[in-house]
Amino acid sequence: MADITIKDQVLKAIEEMPPDVTFSDVMDRLYFLYKVDQGLKQVEAGDTISHEEAKKRSETWRK
């Protein structure tokens, strides 16, 4: 199966939005898709942390 292009992802995201969508809504959605893409690339590159490390880091946020 061929990979979907970024252009196709953007067009699909916009087409799925309601007719009264705002520019802000579109930009929010595109930014979300961008961040998901960046995260997936990090995972592919092995740039991840363990669940335990994530728990340790989140503990410091609560202080």
CHARMM-style PDB file with segment names, atoms N, HN, CA, C and O in Angstrom:
ATOM      1  N   MET     1       0.842  -1.180   0.000  1.00  0.00      PROA
ATOM      2  CA  MET     1       0.000   0.000   0.000  1.00  0.00      PROA
ATOM      3  C   MET     1       0.885   1.240   0.000  1.00  0.00      PROA
ATOM      4  O   MET     1       1.853   1.319   0.756  1.00  0.00      PROA
ATOM      5  N   ALA     2       0.556   2.188  -0.833  1.00  0.00      PROA
ATOM      6  HN  ALA     2      -0.230   2.123  -1.448  1.00  0.00      PROA
ATOM      7  CA  ALA     2       1.359   3.403  -0.948  1.00  0.00      PROA
ATOM      8  C   ALA     2       1.125   4.312   0.253  1.00  0.00      PROA
ATOM      9  O   ALA     2       0.023   4.398   0.795  1.00  0.00      PROA
ATOM     10  N   ASP     3       2.196   4.983   0.645  1.00  0.00      PROA
ATOM     11  HN  ASP     3       3.091   4.913   0.204  1.00  0.00      PROA
ATOM     12  CA  ASP     3       2.073   5.941   1.743  1.00  0.00      PROA
ATOM     13  C   ASP     3       1.246   7.132   1.288  1.00  0.00      PROA
ATOM     14  O   ASP     3       1.362   7.586   0.149  1.00  0.00      PROA
ATOM     15  N   ILE     4       0.421   7.627   2.181  1.00  0.00      PROA
ATOM     16  HN  ILE     4       0.327   7.258   3.106  1.00  0.00      PROA
ATOM     17  CA  ILE     4      -0.370   8.814   1.880  1.00  0.00      PROA
ATOM     18  C   ILE     4       0.544  10.035   1.989  1.00  0.00      PROA
ATOM     19  O   ILE     4       1.333  10.147   2.926  1.00  0.00      PROA
ATOM     20  N   THR     5       0.430  10.938   1.031  1.00  0.00      PROA
ATOM     21  HN  THR     5      -0.212  10.847   0.269  1.00  0.00      PROA
ATOM     22  CA  THR     5       1.288  12.120   1.032  1.00  0.00      PROA
ATOM     23  C   THR     5       0.794  13.126   2.061  1.00  0.00      PROA
ATOM     24  O   THR     5      -0.359  13.089   2.491  1.00  0.00      PROA
ATOM     25  N   ILE     6       1.677  14.010   2.438  1.00  0.00      PROA
ATOM     26  HN  ILE     6       2.614  14.040   2.089  1.00  0.00      PROA
ATOM     27  CA  ILE     6       1.295  15.071   3.377  1.00  0.00      PROA
ATOM     28  C   ILE     6       0.173  15.905   2.776  1.00  0.00      PROA
ATOM     29  O   ILE     6      -0.783  16.261   3.465  1.00  0.00      PROA
ATOM     30  N   LYS     7       0.294  16.212   1.496  1.00  0.00      PROA
ATOM     31  HN  LYS     7       1.070  15.923   0.937  1.00  0.00      PROA
ATOM     32  CA  LYS     7      -0.747  16.997   0.821  1.00  0.00      PROA
ATOM     33  C   LYS     7      -2.094  16.285   0.926  1.00  0.00      PROA
ATOM     34  O   LYS     7      -3.109  16.918   1.216  1.00  0.00      PROA
ATOM     35  N   ASP     8      -2.107  14.977   0.693  1.00  0.00      PROA
ATOM     36  HN  ASP     8      -1.282  14.463   0.458  1.00  0.00      PROA
ATOM     37  CA  ASP     8      -3.357  14.220   0.797  1.00  0.00      PROA
ATOM     38  C   ASP     8      -3.897  14.220   2.223  1.00  0.00      PROA
ATOM     39  O   ASP     8      -5.109  14.304   2.425  1.00  0.00      PROA
ATOM     40  N   GLN     9      -3.011  14.126   3.215  1.00  0.00      PROA
ATOM     41  HN  GLN     9      -2.026  14.057   3.051  1.00  0.00      PROA
ATOM     42  CA  GLN     9      -3.437  14.176   4.615  1.00  0.00      PROA
ATOM     43  C   GLN     9      -4.088  15.518   4.928  1.00  0.00      PROA
ATOM     44  O   GLN     9      -5.123  15.578   5.592  1.00  0.00      PROA
ATOM     45  N   VAL    10      -3.471  16.594   4.443  1.00  0.00      PROA
ATOM     46  HN  VAL    10      -2.631  16.546   3.904  1.00  0.00      PROA
ATOM     47  CA  VAL    10      -3.999  17.940   4.692  1.00  0.00      PROA
ATOM     48  C   VAL    10      -5.358  18.103   4.028  1.00  0.00      PROA
ATOM     49  O   VAL    10      -6.306  18.583   4.651  1.00  0.00      PROA
ATOM     50  N   LEU    11      -5.452  17.705   2.766  1.00  0.00      PROA
ATOM     51  HN  LEU    11      -4.683  17.316   2.260  1.00  0.00      PROA
ATOM     52  CA  LEU    11      -6.722  17.833   2.052  1.00  0.00      PROA
ATOM     53  C   LEU    11      -7.824  17.019   2.724  1.00  0.00      PROA
ATOM     54  O   LEU    11      -8.954  17.489   2.859  1.00  0.00      PROA
ATOM     55  N   LYS    12      -7.495  15.801   3.145  1.00  0.00      PROA
ATOM     56  HN  LYS    12      -6.577  15.419   3.036  1.00  0.00      PROA
ATOM     57  CA  LYS    12      -8.486  14.950   3.818  1.00  0.00      PROA
ATOM     58  C   LYS    12      -8.946  15.591   5.127  1.00  0.00      PROA
ATOM     59  O   LYS    12     -10.139  15.604   5.431  1.00  0.00      PROA
ATOM     60  N   ALA    13      -8.000  16.120   5.895  1.00  0.00      PROA
ATOM     61  HN  ALA    13      -7.031  16.110   5.648  1.00  0.00      PROA
ATOM     62  CA  ALA    13      -8.350  16.754   7.170  1.00  0.00      PROA
ATOM     63  C   ALA    13      -9.282  17.936   6.949  1.00  0.00      PROA
ATOM     64  O   ALA    13     -10.246  18.118   7.693  1.00  0.00      PROA
ATOM     65  N   ILE    14      -9.002  18.733   5.935  1.00  0.00      PROA
ATOM     66  HN  ILE    14      -8.219  18.586   5.331  1.00  0.00      PROA
ATOM     67  CA  ILE    14      -9.837  19.905   5.653  1.00  0.00      PROA
ATOM     68  C   ILE    14     -11.203  19.477   5.140  1.00  0.00      PROA
ATOM     69  O   ILE    14     -12.222  20.042   5.538  1.00  0.00      PROA
ATOM     70  N   GLU    15     -11.231  18.482   4.261  1.00  0.00      PROA
ATOM     71  HN  GLU    15     -10.404  18.022   3.938  1.00  0.00      PROA
ATOM     72  CA  GLU    15     -12.509  18.012   3.717  1.00  0.00      PROA
ATOM     73  C   GLU    15     -13.418  17.452   4.803  1.00  0.00      PROA
ATOM     74  O   GLU    15     -14.641  17.520   4.675  1.00  0.00      PROA
ATOM     75  N   GLU    16     -12.847  16.902   5.863  1.00  0.00      PROA
ATOM     76  HN  GLU    16     -11.854  16.846   5.966  1.00  0.00      PROA
ATOM     77  CA  GLU    16     -13.645  16.314   6.943  1.00  0.00      PROA
ATOM     78  C   GLU    16     -14.179  17.357   7.922  1.00  0.00      PROA
ATOM     79  O   GLU    16     -14.972  17.033   8.806  1.00  0.00      PROA
ATOM     80  N   MET    17     -13.751  18.595   7.766  1.00  0.00      PROA
ATOM     81  HN  MET    17     -13.107  18.858   7.047  1.00  0.00      PROA
ATOM     82  CA  MET    17     -14.189  19.655   8.679  1.00  0.00      PROA
ATOM     83  C   MET    17     -15.550  20.196   8.240  1.00  0.00      PROA
ATOM     84  O   MET    17     -15.913  20.101   7.067  1.00  0.00      PROA
ATOM     85  N   PRO    18     -16.295  20.761   9.181  1.00  0.00      PROA
ATOM     86  CA  PRO    18     -17.616  21.301   8.841  1.00  0.00      PROA
ATOM     87  C   PRO    18     -17.500  22.536   7.944  1.00  0.00      PROA
ATOM     88  O   PRO    18     -16.446  23.169   7.894  1.00  0.00      PROA
ATOM     89  N   PRO    19     -18.574  22.878   7.240  1.00  0.00      PROA
ATOM     90  CA  PRO    19     -18.545  24.016   6.315  1.00  0.00      PROA
ATOM     91  C   PRO    19     -18.229  25.358   6.990  1.00  0.00      PROA
ATOM     92  O   PRO    19     -17.675  26.252   6.351  1.00  0.00      PROA
ATOM     93  N   ASP    20     -18.572  25.501   8.252  1.00  0.00      PROA
ATOM     94  HN  ASP    20     -19.022  24.775   8.771  1.00  0.00      PROA
ATOM     95  CA  ASP    20     -18.366  26.781   8.937  1.00  0.00      PROA
ATOM     96  C   ASP    20     -17.029  26.843   9.680  1.00  0.00      PROA
ATOM     97  O   ASP    20     -16.877  27.621  10.622  1.00  0.00      PROA
ATOM     98  N   VAL    21     -16.069  26.032   9.262  1.00  0.00      PROA
ATOM     99  HN  VAL    21     -16.192  25.400   8.497  1.00  0.00      PROA
ATOM    100  CA  VAL    21     -14.764  25.974   9.913  1.00  0.00      PROA
ATOM    101  C   VAL    21     -14.050  27.330   9.806  1.00  0.00      PROA
ATOM    102  O   VAL    21     -14.200  28.050   8.819  1.00  0.00      PROA
ATOM    103  N   THR    22     -13.285  27.651  10.825  1.00  0.00      PROA
ATOM    104  HN  THR    22     -13.163  27.066  11.626  1.00  0.00      PROA
ATOM    105  CA  THR    22     -12.511  28.898  10.807  1.00  0.00      PROA
ATOM    106  C   THR    22     -11.062  28.596  10.430  1.00  0.00      PROA
ATOM    107  O   THR    22     -10.615  27.450  10.483  1.00  0.00      PROA
ATOM    108  N   PHE    23     -10.337  29.650  10.048  1.00  0.00      PROA
ATOM    109  HN  PHE    23     -10.699  30.581  10.005  1.00  0.00      PROA
ATOM    110  CA  PHE    23      -8.912  29.475   9.766  1.00  0.00      PROA
ATOM    111  C   PHE    23      -8.192  28.938  10.999  1.00  0.00      PROA
ATOM    112  O   PHE    23      -7.289  28.109  10.892  1.00  0.00      PROA
ATOM    113  N   SER    24      -8.597  29.414  12.150  1.00  0.00      PROA
ATOM    114  HN  SER    24      -9.331  30.088  12.237  1.00  0.00      PROA
ATOM    115  CA  SER    24      -7.984  28.962  13.397  1.00  0.00      PROA
ATOM    116  C   SER    24      -8.197  27.464  13.601  1.00  0.00      PROA
ATOM    117  O   SER    24      -7.279  26.754  14.010  1.00  0.00      PROA
ATOM    118  N   ASP    25      -9.405  26.985  13.316  1.00  0.00      PROA
ATOM    119  HN  ASP    25     -10.151  27.562  12.983  1.00  0.00      PROA
ATOM    120  CA  ASP    25      -9.699  25.553  13.425  1.00  0.00      PROA
ATOM    121  C   ASP    25      -8.813  24.746  12.481  1.00  0.00      PROA
ATOM    122  O   ASP    25      -8.275  23.704  12.856  1.00  0.00      PROA
ATOM    123  N   VAL    26      -8.668  25.235  11.258  1.00  0.00      PROA
ATOM    124  HN  VAL    26      -9.105  26.081  10.953  1.00  0.00      PROA
ATOM    125  CA  VAL    26      -7.839  24.547  10.268  1.00  0.00      PROA
ATOM    126  C   VAL    26      -6.391  24.502  10.743  1.00  0.00      PROA
ATOM    127  O   VAL    26      -5.746  23.455  10.683  1.00  0.00      PROA
ATOM    128  N   MET    27      -5.885  25.628  11.209  1.00  0.00      PROA
ATOM    129  HN  MET    27      -6.408  26.479  11.258  1.00  0.00      PROA
ATOM    130  CA  MET    27      -4.498  25.687  11.660  1.00  0.00      PROA
ATOM    131  C   MET    27      -4.274  24.788  12.875  1.00  0.00      PROA
ATOM    132  O   MET    27      -3.241  24.126  12.975  1.00  0.00      PROA
ATOM    133  N   ASP    28      -5.236  24.762  13.797  1.00  0.00      PROA
ATOM    134  HN  ASP    28      -6.075  25.300  13.716  1.00  0.00      PROA
ATOM    135  CA  ASP    28      -5.125  23.880  14.965  1.00  0.00      PROA
ATOM    136  C   ASP    28      -5.035  22.419  14.529  1.00  0.00      PROA
ATOM    137  O   ASP    28      -4.208  21.661  15.035  1.00  0.00      PROA
ATOM    138  N   ARG    29      -5.885  22.037  13.595  1.00  0.00      PROA
ATOM    139  HN  ARG    29      -6.556  22.653  13.184  1.00  0.00      PROA
ATOM    140  CA  ARG    29      -5.896  20.649  13.113  1.00  0.00      PROA
ATOM    141  C   ARG    29      -4.590  20.309  12.407  1.00  0.00      PROA
ATOM    142  O   ARG    29      -4.026  19.237  12.623  1.00  0.00      PROA
ATOM    143  N   LEU    30      -4.108  21.218  11.565  1.00  0.00      PROA
ATOM    144  HN  LEU    30      -4.566  22.090  11.389  1.00  0.00      PROA
ATOM    145  CA  LEU    30      -2.860  20.964  10.845  1.00  0.00      PROA
ATOM    146  C   LEU    30      -1.681  20.886  11.804  1.00  0.00      PROA
ATOM    147  O   LEU    30      -0.779  20.068  11.617  1.00  0.00      PROA
ATOM    148  N   TYR    31      -1.683  21.729  12.825  1.00  0.00      PROA
ATOM    149  HN  TYR    31      -2.415  22.393  12.976  1.00  0.00      PROA
ATOM    150  CA  TYR    31      -0.608  21.682  13.812  1.00  0.00      PROA
ATOM    151  C   TYR    31      -0.644  20.358  14.571  1.00  0.00      PROA
ATOM    152  O   TYR    31       0.399  19.762  14.844  1.00  0.00      PROA
ATOM    153  N   PHE    32      -1.839  19.907  14.908  1.00  0.00      PROA
ATOM    154  HN  PHE    32      -2.686  20.391  14.687  1.00  0.00      PROA
ATOM    155  CA  PHE    32      -1.985  18.615  15.578  1.00  0.00      PROA
ATOM    156  C   PHE    32      -1.414  17.491  14.710  1.00  0.00      PROA
ATOM    157  O   PHE    32      -0.657  16.652  15.197  1.00  0.00      PROA
ATOM    158  N   LEU    33      -1.776  17.475  13.435  1.00  0.00      PROA
ATOM    159  HN  LEU    33      -2.392  18.157  13.039  1.00  0.00      PROA
ATOM    160  CA  LEU    33      -1.271  16.444  12.530  1.00  0.00      PROA
ATOM    161  C   LEU    33       0.246  16.519  12.399  1.00  0.00      PROA
ATOM    162  O   LEU    33       0.917  15.490  12.325  1.00  0.00      PROA
ATOM    163  N   TYR    34       0.784  17.729  12.371  1.00  0.00      PROA
ATOM    164  HN  TYR    34       0.239  18.565  12.431  1.00  0.00      PROA
ATOM    165  CA  TYR    34       2.232  17.924  12.302  1.00  0.00      PROA
ATOM    166  C   TYR    34       2.916  17.325  13.532  1.00  0.00      PROA
ATOM    167  O   TYR    34       3.918  16.620  13.411  1.00  0.00      PROA
ATOM    168  N   LYS    35       2.366  17.611  14.717  1.00  0.00      PROA
ATOM    169  HN  LYS    35       1.553  18.184  14.815  1.00  0.00      PROA
ATOM    170  CA  LYS    35       2.973  17.110  15.950  1.00  0.00      PROA
ATOM    171  C   LYS    35       2.889  15.577  16.027  1.00  0.00      PROA
ATOM    172  O   LYS    35       3.827  14.934  16.498  1.00  0.00      PROA
ATOM    173  N   VAL    36       1.793  14.999  15.576  1.00  0.00      PROA
ATOM    174  HN  VAL    36       1.031  15.522  15.194  1.00  0.00      PROA
ATOM    175  CA  VAL    36       1.674  13.543  15.539  1.00  0.00      PROA
ATOM    176  C   VAL    36       2.740  12.970  14.610  1.00  0.00      PROA
ATOM    177  O   VAL    36       3.398  11.986  14.947  1.00  0.00      PROA
ATOM    178  N   ASP    37       2.908  13.585  13.444  1.00  0.00      PROA
ATOM    179  HN  ASP    37       2.373  14.384  13.170  1.00  0.00      PROA
ATOM    180  CA  ASP    37       3.920  13.134  12.490  1.00  0.00      PROA
ATOM    181  C   ASP    37       5.318  13.213  13.099  1.00  0.00      PROA
ATOM    182  O   ASP    37       6.121  12.294  12.939  1.00  0.00      PROA
ATOM    183  N   GLN    38       5.605  14.303  13.790  1.00  0.00      PROA
ATOM    184  HN  GLN    38       4.953  15.050  13.920  1.00  0.00      PROA
ATOM    185  CA  GLN    38       6.909  14.458  14.438  1.00  0.00      PROA
ATOM    186  C   GLN    38       7.117  13.370  15.493  1.00  0.00      PROA
ATOM    187  O   GLN    38       8.205  12.805  15.598  1.00  0.00      PROA
ATOM    188  N   GLY    39       6.093  13.082  16.258  1.00  0.00      PROA
ATOM    189  HN  GLY    39       5.208  13.541  16.172  1.00  0.00      PROA
ATOM    190  CA  GLY    39       6.180  12.046  17.280  1.00  0.00      PROA
ATOM    191  C   GLY    39       6.429  10.666  16.686  1.00  0.00      PROA
ATOM    192  O   GLY    39       7.227   9.891  17.214  1.00  0.00      PROA
ATOM    193  N   LEU    40       5.750  10.363  15.596  1.00  0.00      PROA
ATOM    194  HN  LEU    40       5.102  10.992  15.167  1.00  0.00      PROA
ATOM    195  CA  LEU    40       5.956   9.074  14.939  1.00  0.00      PROA
ATOM    196  C   LEU    40       7.377   8.952  14.394  1.00  0.00      PROA
ATOM    197  O   LEU    40       7.978   7.878  14.439  1.00  0.00      PROA
ATOM    198  N   LYS    41       7.904  10.054  13.882  1.00  0.00      PROA
ATOM    199  HN  LYS    41       7.415  10.926  13.846  1.00  0.00      PROA
ATOM    200  CA  LYS    41       9.288  10.047  13.395  1.00  0.00      PROA
ATOM    201  C   LYS    41      10.265   9.824  14.546  1.00  0.00      PROA
ATOM    202  O   LYS    41      11.275   9.141  14.379  1.00  0.00      PROA
ATOM    203  N   GLN    42       9.970  10.392  15.706  1.00  0.00      PROA
ATOM    204  HN  GLN    42       9.149  10.947  15.842  1.00  0.00      PROA
ATOM    205  CA  GLN    42      10.818  10.171  16.881  1.00  0.00      PROA
ATOM    206  C   GLN    42      10.805   8.702  17.286  1.00  0.00      PROA
ATOM    207  O   GLN    42      11.846   8.135  17.618  1.00  0.00      PROA
ATOM    208  N   VAL    43       9.639   8.093  17.259  1.00  0.00      PROA
ATOM    209  HN  VAL    43       8.793   8.553  16.990  1.00  0.00      PROA
ATOM    210  CA  VAL    43       9.526   6.676  17.609  1.00  0.00      PROA
ATOM    211  C   VAL    43      10.335   5.833  16.624  1.00  0.00      PROA
ATOM    212  O   VAL    43      11.076   4.939  17.033  1.00  0.00      PROA
ATOM    213  N   GLU    44      10.194   6.115  15.330  1.00  0.00      PROA
ATOM    214  HN  GLU    44       9.592   6.841  14.998  1.00  0.00      PROA
ATOM    215  CA  GLU    44      10.943   5.366  14.316  1.00  0.00      PROA
ATOM    216  C   GLU    44      12.447   5.497  14.526  1.00  0.00      PROA
ATOM    217  O   GLU    44      13.196   4.556  14.264  1.00  0.00      PROA
ATOM    218  N   ALA    45      12.891   6.664  14.999  1.00  0.00      PROA
ATOM    219  HN  ALA    45      12.283   7.429  15.211  1.00  0.00      PROA
ATOM    220  CA  ALA    45      14.316   6.911  15.216  1.00  0.00      PROA
ATOM    221  C   ALA    45      14.793   6.356  16.557  1.00  0.00      PROA
ATOM    222  O   ALA    45      15.979   6.434  16.878  1.00  0.00      PROA
ATOM    223  N   GLY    46      13.868   5.797  17.337  1.00  0.00      PROA
ATOM    224  HN  GLY    46      12.905   5.734  17.076  1.00  0.00      PROA
ATOM    225  CA  GLY    46      14.239   5.251  18.635  1.00  0.00      PROA
ATOM    226  C   GLY    46      14.392   6.306  19.711  1.00  0.00      PROA
ATOM    227  O   GLY    46      14.948   6.034  20.775  1.00  0.00      PROA
ATOM    228  N   ASP    47      13.909   7.497  19.449  1.00  0.00      PROA
ATOM    229  HN  ASP    47      13.458   7.718  18.584  1.00  0.00      PROA
ATOM    230  CA  ASP    47      14.013   8.611  20.395  1.00  0.00      PROA
ATOM    231  C   ASP    47      12.812   8.578  21.339  1.00  0.00      PROA
ATOM    232  O   ASP    47      11.914   9.416  21.254  1.00  0.00      PROA
ATOM    233  N   THR    48      12.816   7.600  22.233  1.00  0.00      PROA
ATOM    234  HN  THR    48      13.546   6.920  22.302  1.00  0.00      PROA
ATOM    235  CA  THR    48      11.708   7.419  23.170  1.00  0.00      PROA
ATOM    236  C   THR    48      12.265   7.209  24.573  1.00  0.00      PROA
ATOM    237  O   THR    48      13.467   7.025  24.765  1.00  0.00      PROA
ATOM    238  N   ILE    49      11.364   7.241  25.543  1.00  0.00      PROA
ATOM    239  HN  ILE    49      10.387   7.390  25.387  1.00  0.00      PROA
ATOM    240  CA  ILE    49      11.739   6.925  26.921  1.00  0.00      PROA
ATOM    241  C   ILE    49      10.794   5.843  27.426  1.00  0.00      PROA
ATOM    242  O   ILE    49       9.705   5.649  26.887  1.00  0.00      PROA
ATOM    243  N   SER    50      11.223   5.148  28.460  1.00  0.00      PROA
ATOM    244  HN  SER    50      12.108   5.306  28.899  1.00  0.00      PROA
ATOM    245  CA  SER    50      10.397   4.083  29.030  1.00  0.00      PROA
ATOM    246  C   SER    50       9.226   4.683  29.810  1.00  0.00      PROA
ATOM    247  O   SER    50       9.211   5.869  30.140  1.00  0.00      PROA
ATOM    248  N   HSD    51       8.260   3.831  30.089  1.00  0.00      PROA
ATOM    249  HN  HSD    51       8.272   2.867  29.821  1.00  0.00      PROA
ATOM    250  CA  HSD    51       7.111   4.248  30.888  1.00  0.00      PROA
ATOM    251  C   HSD    51       7.569   4.698  32.276  1.00  0.00      PROA
ATOM    252  O   HSD    51       7.079   5.691  32.812  1.00  0.00      PROA
ATOM    253  N   GLU    52       8.504   3.959  32.840  1.00  0.00      PROA
ATOM    254  HN  GLU    52       8.903   3.152  32.405  1.00  0.00      PROA
ATOM    255  CA  GLU    52       9.019   4.310  34.172  1.00  0.00      PROA
ATOM    256  C   GLU    52       9.690   5.683  34.158  1.00  0.00      PROA
ATOM    257  O   GLU    52       9.501   6.475  35.081  1.00  0.00      PROA
ATOM    258  N   GLU    53      10.468   5.964  33.122  1.00  0.00      PROA
ATOM    259  HN  GLU    53      10.622   5.321  32.372  1.00  0.00      PROA
ATOM    260  CA  GLU    53      11.127   7.271  33.019  1.00  0.00      PROA
ATOM    261  C   GLU    53      10.084   8.380  32.866  1.00  0.00      PROA
ATOM    262  O   GLU    53      10.231   9.455  33.448  1.00  0.00      PROA
ATOM    263  N   ALA    54       9.049   8.126  32.097  1.00  0.00      PROA
ATOM    264  HN  ALA    54       8.929   7.254  31.624  1.00  0.00      PROA
ATOM    265  CA  ALA    54       7.979   9.114  31.935  1.00  0.00      PROA
ATOM    266  C   ALA    54       7.295   9.390  33.273  1.00  0.00      PROA
ATOM    267  O   ALA    54       6.978  10.538  33.585  1.00  0.00      PROA
ATOM    268  N   LYS    55       7.070   8.343  34.059  1.00  0.00      PROA
ATOM    269  HN  LYS    55       7.328   7.411  33.806  1.00  0.00      PROA
ATOM    270  CA  LYS    55       6.461   8.522  35.381  1.00  0.00      PROA
ATOM    271  C   LYS    55       7.362   9.356  36.287  1.00  0.00      PROA
ATOM    272  O   LYS    55       6.884  10.236  37.002  1.00  0.00      PROA
ATOM    273  N   LYS    56       8.672   9.079  36.256  1.00  0.00      PROA
ATOM    274  HN  LYS    56       9.060   8.364  35.674  1.00  0.00      PROA
ATOM    275  CA  LYS    56       9.615   9.853  37.071  1.00  0.00      PROA
ATOM    276  C   LYS    56       9.588  11.328  36.680  1.00  0.00      PROA
ATOM    277  O   LYS    56       9.555  12.209  37.540  1.00  0.00      PROA
ATOM    278  N   ARG    57       9.603  11.582  35.386  1.00  0.00      PROA
ATOM    279  HN  ARG    57       9.630  10.866  34.688  1.00  0.00      PROA
ATOM    280  CA  ARG    57       9.599  12.973  34.919  1.00  0.00      PROA
ATOM    281  C   ARG    57       8.303  13.685  35.298  1.00  0.00      PROA
ATOM    282  O   ARG    57       8.320  14.852  35.689  1.00  0.00      PROA
ATOM    283  N   SER    58       7.187  12.982  35.182  1.00  0.00      PROA
ATOM    284  HN  SER    58       7.173  12.033  34.865  1.00  0.00      PROA
ATOM    285  CA  SER    58       5.907  13.622  35.493  1.00  0.00      PROA
ATOM    286  C   SER    58       5.776  13.927  36.980  1.00  0.00      PROA
ATOM    287  O   SER    58       5.064  14.857  37.359  1.00  0.00      PROA
ATOM    288  N   GLU    59       6.444  13.164  37.813  1.00  0.00      PROA
ATOM    289  HN  GLU    59       7.022  12.409  37.505  1.00  0.00      PROA
ATOM    290  CA  GLU    59       6.429  13.444  39.254  1.00  0.00      PROA
ATOM    291  C   GLU    59       7.002  14.830  39.537  1.00  0.00      PROA
ATOM    292  O   GLU    59       6.499  15.544  40.404  1.00  0.00      PROA
ATOM    293  N   THR    60       8.040  15.206  38.820  1.00  0.00      PROA
ATOM    294  HN  THR    60       8.448  14.626  38.115  1.00  0.00      PROA
ATOM    295  CA  THR    60       8.657  16.522  39.052  1.00  0.00      PROA
ATOM    296  C   THR    60       7.738  17.653  38.611  1.00  0.00      PROA
ATOM    297  O   THR    60       7.855  18.769  39.117  1.00  0.00      PROA
ATOM    298  N   TRP    61       6.835  17.392  37.685  1.00  0.00      PROA
ATOM    299  HN  TRP    61       6.740  16.485  37.274  1.00  0.00      PROA
ATOM    300  CA  TRP    61       5.916  18.431  37.210  1.00  0.00      PROA
ATOM    301  C   TRP    61       4.874  18.779  38.268  1.00  0.00      PROA
ATOM    302  O   TRP    61       4.356  19.896  38.289  1.00  0.00      PROA
ATOM    303  N   ARG    62       4.572  17.844  39.127  1.00  0.00      PROA
ATOM    304  HN  ARG    62       4.992  16.937  39.110  1.00  0.00      PROA
ATOM    305  CA  ARG    62       3.530  18.049  40.138  1.00  0.00      PROA
ATOM    306  C   ARG    62       4.030  18.819  41.347  1.00  0.00      PROA
ATOM    307  O   ARG    62       3.230  19.254  42.176  1.00  0.00      PROA
ATOM    308  N   LYS    63       5.323  18.993  41.461  1.00  0.00      PROA
ATOM    309  HN  LYS    63       5.973  18.641  40.788  1.00  0.00      PROA
ATOM    310  CA  LYS    63       5.892  19.658  42.638  1.00  0.00      PROA
ATOM    311  C   LYS    63       5.878  21.153  42.477  1.00  0.00      PROA
ATOM    312  OT1 LYS    63       6.320  21.875  43.371  1.00  0.00      PROA
TER     313      LYS     63
END
